């Protein structure tokens, strides 16, 4: 698993923007780690984390590189 700082800048920025709007002040690195380490299908993860399926796919793919 890549560290948050090793991800593409656009992916980092997208996670940061999501967390800025979060009422619980979620940490973008924590969100990334939780999504990357979660198992299950993309649709379920998208609903659980309240993010797009595309973002889930990007995190899973990018984190493996």
N, C-alpha and C positions, 0 to 999 in steps of 0.2 A: 504494500500500500504506500502510495506517495504521501509525503507530508503536504499539508495545505499549501505551503509556500512554493511547492514544486509544481502545482497545478498550473494550467494555462491561465494567464491573467484574466481573460474574459470569464472563465469559469469561477475564479476567485471573486471577481466583481459581482457576478450574478448572485453568488451565495451571500456576499456582503450586503447587497441591496435587499435581498429577501429578509435578512436578519434585521436590517434597519427598520423595516415595517412590522416586525414582530412585537406584539405587546409585552412579551416576556423577556425581551432583550437577549434573544438566543445568540450564542456565539457561532460565527460562520464555520470555524474549525470543528466545533462540536457537531454541528449539523452535517458537515461533510463526513466526519468519521462515523456518525450514526447511520447515515444513508449507505455509505460504502460497506459497512459491516453487517447491514441488515440483509436477511434472506427473505425470499418470497417473490411473488411476481411483481412486475413493474407497476401494474394498475393498483395493486394493493398498497405498495410502498408510496405511490403518488398520493393516494388518499390519506394514508397515515401521516405523512410528512407535509401534506398540503402544498406540494410543488408539482410541476409538470412532469409527465412521463419522460419527456425529452431530457429534462435535467437529471432525472434518476439514471437514464441511460448514459449520459455524458459522465456522470460521477463514476459509475461502475466501469466504464471503458477507460477513462483518463486515469483513474486510480490504479489500474493494473499496469500501465505502461512503465 
